[in-house]
Amino acid sequence: MSGEVRFVGLWIPKLQRELIEATRPELRGTPWVLCAQNAGVHARLDDVSDAAGALGIEIGMRLAELRRRFPQVAIAAPDLRATQSFRRILSALCEARTPVWEVGTDTAWLDLSGTVHLFSGDWVAWARKFRDDLARACGVRNVHLSAASSRGVAEILSRIPCGEEIRICLAKEELSTLESVPLESVPWLSRQTRERLERLGLRTLGDVRRQPRPFLKLHLGPHGERLAALASGLESDVGKARSTVSVDQVLPRDEVDREALRAAVHELADKLAFALREKSMGARELTLRLQWSDGQEMSSSEKPAAGLESFLPLREAAWRLLAQLDARRVAVRCLKLSGGRTYALSGQEDLFATAELIEQRRLGTALDRVRRRMGFEAVRNGLVVAL
């Protein structure tokens, strides 16, 4: 088994709920909701506790309606500090087990090649130790773990509850295991794509595997090829790069100063915003990847409620990702910022845009004209922001 299984996928389905109840144990078992209230009258519930769900409260309900109908229900906001602390802890636990790993918003994967002999291939003991370490460090207990011979399969299976310490999938068992996996468990499939697949009568990876590849490519494009490869237990990067715009920067020297790193991310965000505007595109997902001086790499992603089309929102999101990646005290060597799940800009005016946003767009248009004629480096966006 140890020669066939080497990737571990991890998923925490209700991370924010877990973190808040760990710091506020009085909320456990009570009706409460998670909501970022900075959207004012438009704020909607991001998550609800089991007790709140039993009352009929649903994710997406307007906060104003909740206050009118359920005034007794407690409201908690997402805890950014707790999230950052969790990312540092999870990163440290992964790094202690393997040199090749990556942490996402509520996910992680580890490549345990060459390390399986350290725990004698006892995956149940490995999973139990990992859970115990995470629970002691930050109180998070509801962790789904799976192990497989490929990263994609491990990530997909971690999203399916199995009632065991860890789900093990051997290479020879991948097709039978993936047969009944619902397409809702594929994280990179958008809701629109899943709805299109359901209209075609495809609801599981087994349904996908039985379709001819030309049929999938005709209806889904590059996503069809990637989905067909996954359904067969294979890795495929088809469709990833085509919908992503990226910029990167190698620092003049290995850097550990946080303000210098923020300045570097500021410049990367400016470059990415310019690159997106040149293609008349926006991005629904932002990813920041760091490479440290010891060769270790890690990335973090964010999917904002609204698409990223202008510099300031893009930079603020990139700064949040940088704070999440602040998990090591090693100098950073290079950075890469990517806008994923891109879409074509409509060119229509936003009727609800603020005066500040309109002014920023005008400034961006003026800078673009100069940069097209004289190059990007001809003018720098030196906007000063209070820290």
N, C-alpha and C positions, 0 to 999 in steps of 0.2 A: 504493500500500500504506500509506503513512504516514497517509493520511486515514481509513483503515478500522481500523487497529490502534493501540490506545493503552494498553491495560491489560497489565501483566506480572504473572504469578503465579510464585511461588517456593516450592519445597518442598525440605527437606533430610531425606530419609527416615530416616537413622540419625544424628541430630545428636549425641546423647550419646556414641556410639561415636567419631564424628569428633573431638569435643572432647577426649576422654580420650586417644585415640591421638596427637593433636597435642601434648599435654603429656607423654605417656609413649610415645615412639616405639618403645621396646623391645617394646611389646605388638603392634605390627603384624605380621600373619602368624602369630601364636601363638594357642593356645586360651585365651580368657579370657571372663569373663562380667560383666555389669553387674547389680548388685543393691544395693538400699537395705536394709541389714542391721538397721535399727532396729525391724523387725517381729518380731525374735527368731525363735522356732521356726516362725512362720508366714511368714517371708520367702520370696519367690519371685523368680526371675530375670526382670529387666526386658528384657534383651537378651543376645545371645550373639554372639561373633565368628564369622566364616565357618569358621575352623579348629575352633572349639568345636562348631559345628553339624555339622561333618563327623564328629565323634566320637559324635554322637547326642544331644547336649545341646540341649534345646529351651527356648524362652521359656515361662515359667510353671512350670518345674520348681522344686520346693522346694529351698531352699539346703541344708538338712540332707541331702537325697538327693544333691545334687551333691558335697558334701564326703565322703560315704560312698563314692560310686562313682567320682568323678574328683578325688581329693585333689591332683593335680598341677596342676589348672587354676587360673589366677590369678583373683582376684575384685576388682573395682573398684566403688566407690560413685559415684553421680552427683555431679558437681562443680558445686555451686551457683555458686561464684565464676566458673568458666569460662563457665557459662550466662549469667550477668549480663553478663560482659565481651563475650560474643558478641552479646547483644542490643544493647548500646551500639554495637558496631562495625557491625552490620547496619543499625541505625537511622541512623547517621551516613552510611553508603553510600547509603541510600535518600534521605535528606534532601538529599544533594549532587546528586541527579539530578532530583528533583521535589518540589514543595511538598505534594503529596497522596499519602500512602502510609500503610501500616499494617503493623505487625509482630506476628505471633502467636508461639506457642511454637516451632514449627519451620517456620513459613510467613511469607510476606509478600506484599503486592500493592502495585503502584505504578500510579498514573494519570499517564501521560506526555503528557497532552493539552497541546499548545502547546510541547512540548520536543523532538518528534521531529526537527524540522529541525536541531537542534543536533548530531545524529550522522548527518544525511542519510538517515535511515530505514534505516541499515545495522544491522539487528537482530543479526546474527551478531557483528559487531564490538562492539556494545553488550554482548551477553551474555559475550563472551570477556573484556572489560575488567572487568565486574562480578565474574566468577569469579576472575580474577587478583587483584583488589583484596581480595576476601574471603579467598582462600587466603594471601596475604601477611600479612594482618592477624591471622588466628586459625587458620590451618591447615585450614580446612574446604574440601573440594574437591568432594564429591559433591553438586552442586546441580542440581536440575531447574528449568528455566525455560521458560515458555511465554508467548506474546503473542497477544492476541485483541481483538476489538472490544467485549467485555463482560467485566466483572470475574469473573462466575461461571464463564464458559467458560475464562478464563485460569487460574483457581484449579484447576478440575477437570483440565485438560490437563497442568498442572504435576505431577500425581501419576502420570502415565503415562510411563515411560522411553521415549525416542525415539531415543537414540543420536546426537543432534545437539546443536549448541551451544544452540539454542533452537527450540522448536516454534512455528511461525507458523500462525495460523488466521484467514483472511480471513472477513469477514462472509458472503460468498456460499458459503463452504465449511463453515460451522458445522454444518449438518444432517448432511452426509456425514461430517464428522470425529467428531461425537458419536454417530453411529449405533452403533459397536461399543465405545463406552466402557463398561466394566463398572461396575455400581453400587457395587462396593467402593471406587471412586475418588471417590465423593461423600462428603466428610468429615462432613457433618452428618446423614447417615443412620445411625441406630443399628443395632447387630447384629440386634436383634429385627425391625426394619423390613425389613432386607435379607432375613432369613429368610422373612418374610411375603411379600415380593415374589417370592422364589424359588419358594415354594409355589404362587404364582399363575402361574408360568412366565415371570416377568420377570427377566432377568439383565443387560440392557444398557439404556442410555438410549434406544436405538432401539426396544427392546421397549416401553418406557414411552410413547414418542411415539405409537405406533400404537394405544394404548388410549384410549377415550373418557374425557374428563375426569370425567364423573359416576361412572364405574367406579372411577377412581383416588381420587376424593373419598370414595366409599362405603367403600373398604377402608383408606385411609390418612388421611382427614380433610384438614386443612390441608397436611400434608406432600405429599399427592397433587397438589394444585394447584401447589405450589412445584416439585415434581419434574417435572411436566408442562411448566412454563415453562422450566426448565433444559434439558430434553430438546429443546426447540424453539429453544434459543439465546437465551432471553429472561431478563431479570432479574426476580426476584420476591421480595418480603419476606413473602409470606403464610406464616403459621405461625411466624415468628420471635418476634413480640411476645407471642403468646398463651401461650407457655410460659416467659416470662421475667418476673421480678419485679425492679424497679430502684428505686434511691434515688440522689439526687444532691445535691451541695452546692456552692454558689458561695462561695468564701472571702471573708472580710471585706476582704482585700487580697491582691494578687498575692503568692504565697508561694514562697520558695526554700529555707527552712529545713527540713531533713529531719525533724526531730523534730515540727515543726508539721504537716507532711504526714502523718506516722505517726499523730498525734493525730486528724487529720481522717478518716483511713481507719478508725481505731478507732471513731469515732462513726458513720461510714457502715455499718460492719459491724454495729454494735448496731441501727441502724435497719432494715437488711435482714433481720437475724435476727428482729426483731419483726414485720416485714411478712410474712415467710414463715410464722411461727407463727400469725399471725392468719388466714392462708389454709389452715392445716394442711398445709403443703407443705415439702418439702426441695428442695435443688438439687444436681444432679450436675455442674454447670459454673459457675464463677465468672469474671466478667470485670470488670476495672477499666479505666476510660477516663479519661485526663487531657486537659485542654485548657490549653495554655500561654498566656501573655499575648500572644504574637505570633499567636494564632489556630490554631497547629498542634495537632493532636490525635493521640493514639496510644492503643492499648488492648492489654491482655495478658490471656490466659485460662488457666485451669487446670482440668483434669478430675481431681479427687482420686479415689483408689481407692474411698473410701466417700463416700456422699452427705453434704452439709452440712446439718445440722439445728439446730445450737446455735451460740451466739455465739463461743465461744473457737476452735473449729476454723475457723469462717468468718473470724474476724479474722486468725488466723495465715496462712491462705491469701491473704487480701487484702494483708497485709504483704509476703508473698513477691512478689506481683504488682507492688506498689509498688517493690520493689527492682529488679525486672526493667525497669521503666519509667524507672529513673534513668539516662537516656541523654542528657539535655540539661541545660545550665546556664542554663535560662530559668525565670522565675517561673511557678508554676502558678496558674491562675485558677479552675478548677472541676474537680470529680471526679464520676464516676458509677460506682456499683457495682451489678452485675447478677447475679442468680442465674438461670441457664438450665437447660434440660432438667429442669424441675421435676417432682416426683412427689408423690402424696398420701401423707401420713404414715399409718401403719397404726394408731397408737395403742397398739401392744403394747410391753411393757417389754423392754428389751435385757438379756438374761441375762448378757452379757459386759461390761456397762458398769462402769467403775471407780467407786470411791466419789467421786472428784473430779468425774467427769462427772455422776453423779447429783445431787451438791450444786449444780453449775452449772445443771442443769435446774430444780431446785427454786427457785433464785434467779431464774432467768428467768421462771418461772411467777408468782412473787410480784411481780416488776417489771411483768409484763404486766397483772396485776389493777389495779395503781396507775395505769398508763398508760391503760388503757381508761376509767377514771373521770375522770382529771384531765389527760389528754393526754400525749404522748410526752415532752415537755420537762419534765414535773413531776419526773422523777427521771432521773439520768444514771448510766450504768454506768461508775464510776470505778475499775475494777479496775487495780491497779498491777502492772506486770510488769517484772521485771529485764531490762534491755536488754543 
